[in-house]
Amino acid sequence: MMQSQFVTLRSWFTPLVLAAALAITACSSAKPLDPAERPVEDLYNDAMNELLVGSPLLAATKFDEVERQHPYSVWANKAQLMSAYSYYTLNRYIESVTALDRFIRLHPGSREVPYARYLRALGFYEQITDVGRDQANTVQALKYLKDVVKRYPNSKYARDARVKIDLTYDQLAGKEMQVGRFYIKRGHYAAAINRFRTVIEKYQTTSHVPEALHRLTESFLALGIKDEAQTAAAVLGHNFPGSEWYSDSYSLITGVNLQPKVKKGSWISRTWNSVF
């Protein structure tokens, strides 16, 4: 049963398996194995069996051993990728990404590179934490997800990557909003405006945009920059008329005897027009 499962998985690499068999034959005729070494196919099969029975850490160790003992075989190339996958299943993303980087660098022409690039992106995506923490992994995930879409736009990996890109945008926008609110609470309105402006300019398709426009209204009013506050409220009301954020902005604006109104030449209206 285990052997048949291994054959099914191995069919993913059929051309490489055939090449590896030829390489093994050639090597065996060239020189005998070191007594401390094992045949490459035995090492690889053992590693795959460990993965199939639910021992990914042991599998990763054995896949690494394939490369150590037989670094120039085709099996070693496959083992690098399977080792990276084994570490990924363990949530050991640093080891996984390191192995994937190496695989991509050493085998740029491999047909498995699209998968390797996708798995590398997932390695960072799975490490995304809540917006209260550092978002370095989110930035890296976005970078590599975009790379997958750019290189393989019609692949199954790109389809999934596009969905995850939207989620990373929302995460990064959420971080900007959190910091902006922090600045508002402390009366640092100019610093807050910079954060909310980033949301409007870089993350326009996220769910945070209505609140960002409201916070801009609030911050500009606090600084006495009335025309920009009116513009933010007007853009918010035009695009999200039923939003609770517009109700709050409208109350703020009318509370100081103003009305939502777009200022000609405002960066808010320019950005909005260029995007929508």
N, C-alpha and C positions, 0 to 999 in steps of 0.2 A: 504493500500500500504506500509506504513512504517512498519507495523507488519510483512508482508511477507518478506521484505528485512531483517529484524532482524533475522527471522528464517533461512534465507539462510546463513547469516554470522555465526549464532550460530552453524550451522551444522559442521563447522570447529572443534568445540569443543564437538561433540556429546557425546563421552563417559563421558566427564567431566560434561556435562549438566545433564546426567542421574544420575551420582553420586551426583551431587549437589541437585537434586530433592529429593533423598533419605535422604541426610543430613538435608535438610530443614524440611522434615516431622518429622525426629527424633528430631530435635531441638524444633519444635513447640509442640511436645508432652511432652518434658522434662520441659520446662518453658515458661511462656508467655513473649512476647517482652516487652522491656522497652517502656513506652509511647513515648519516644523521638525517638525511632528507627522505621524504616520502614522495611517491609519484604524484604529480600535480593534480591528476583527475581524482585521486583518492582524497587529497586535502580539500579540494573544492566540494566534492560530494559530501564530505563530513560537515563542512561549514554550512552547506545548504540544508542538510538534515537537521542541524541544530536550530536553524532559523525556523524550519517547518514545525518543529516540536515545541516552539515557544521559548527558546533560549537565545535571544538575539545578542546578548553580551558575549556568550561563548562563540556564537556564530561570527561576530565581528572579529574576535581574536583569531579564529581559524581562517577567515578570509584574509586578514592581514598576514597570516603565516604563508598563505599561498603566494603572495607577492614577495615575501621575504626569501622564500626558498626558490622560487621560480620567477624572478623579476622580469624576464624577457619573454615570457609565454603570453599567449592571448588570454589564457585563464587569469593571469595576474591583472590584466586590464578589467576583466569582468569582476574580479574579486574586489578591486578598488571601489567599484560602484556598489556592490552588494554590502561591503563593509560600511559605506556611508549610509546606506538604507537601514542597516541593522542599528547603527547608532541613532539614527533618526527615530526609529520606533521606541527607543529607550528614552527619548527626550534629551539625549546628549548631543545637543545641537552644535556645540563648538567642534567636537570631533567629527560630526557629520559634515559640517560646512567645510572644514579643513580638508577632508578627504575629497569632497566634491570639487573644491577649487583645484586640487591637484589633478583630479581626473580630467577636468575641462582643459587645464593647461597642457597636460601631456598627450591628450587624445582629442584634439580639436575637430578631427574629421570623423569621429565615431558617430554612428547613427543613434547612440544613446545620449549624446550631448544635450539634446532638447530636454530629455527627462532629467538629466543631471542639473541643468540650469533651473528647471522648475522645482526640483527637490531642494536646491540651495535657497531659492526664494521662500519656500515653505519653512525652511530651517529658521529664517528670521521672522517670518510671519507668526509662527507658533510661539515666539518669545515676546510678542506684543503684550504689554501690561496696561493697567488702567492709566487714565490720563494724568493722574497725580504723580506718576513716575516719569523717569527719563524715557524719551521716545526714540532713542538711537536705533533700536531694532526695527521700529516702524519705518524709519527713514530708509534703512537698508532693505527692508522687505519691499517697499515701494520701488526702490531702484531696481531690484532684481526681477520683480513682477513686470515692470515696464520693459525690461530687457527681453523677457520671454515673449511678450506681446509683439515687440518690435521685430524680433528675429523669426518668430514662428506664428504669424498673425492668424493663420487658418487652422492651427492645431488645437487639439483638445486641451492642451496645457494653457494656451492663450485664452480660451473661453473661460476657464476657471480663474485665471490670473486677472481678467478684467473685473470679475466680481470682487475679488479680494482687493484690487486697487481702489475701488470705491470705498471699501471698508477702511483701508488705510488712510484715505483722504479724510474720512469722517473722524478717525482717531486723531489725526494731526490737527484738524480744525478744533476738535474738542480740547486739545491741549492749549491752543491759543486762547480759546474762550476762558478756560480756567485761570490762566495767567492774567488775562485782561480783567476778569472779575476781581481778582486779588488786588490789582492796581486800583480799581475803582474804590474798593473798600478803604483803601488807604489814601484816597484823594489824589493819586498820581494819574490824572486824566490823560495827559499827553502820552504817557507810556501805554496806557490802556488802549488809546486810539490806535497806536501802532499795531497792537495785537489784533484788534477787530478789523483793521484795514487788511491785514494779512489774510484773514478769513474771506473777506470780500474779493480780494484779488487772486487768491490761489485756490480756494476751496469753495467755489461758487455753487457747486452742485450738492453740497452737503446739507444736512438738516439743521446746521448751526447758523445759517445765513440770516433768518429772520431775527434771531436774538442779537446777532452781531450788529445788524442795522439799528435795532433798538438801543443797544449799548452805545453805539456811535451818537445817536440822538441825545442820549443822556449825558455822555461825556462832553460833547460839543456845547450843550447848554450850560454845563457846569463851568466851562471855560469862557462862556460868553460869546462863542462863535455861532451866532444865531442862524446865519444863512446855511451853514453846513448841517446844522441840526435839522433845519427845515427840509433840506434835501434828503437827508437820511430817512426822515419820517415819510416824505413823499414817495421815495423809491420803495420803502417798506409797504406803504399803503397801496401802491399801484400793483405790486407783485404778490403781496400776501394780505389782501384786504380783510380776510376773516381771521387773521392771526391774533392771538392774545397779545403778542408783542406790538402789533400795530395799535391795538387799543391802549396799551400803556404809553407808547410814544405819542399818540394823539393827545392823550391826557396831559402829558408833559408839555407839549407844544402849545396847546390851547390854554394851559394853565399860566403861561406868561404872555398871553394875548398875541400869539402867533398862529400861523396856519402852515400845514405841510406845503412846501413849495420848492421846486427844483431850481437850484442856483445854476445859471448858465456857466459852463466851464468847470464845475465842481468835479473833483476826481471821482466822486461816488457815481455821478451820472455817467461820466466817461467810461468808467470800468464796467458799469452795468450794461451800457449800450454795446460795448465791445464784446461782451460775453453772451448776452441774451438777445 
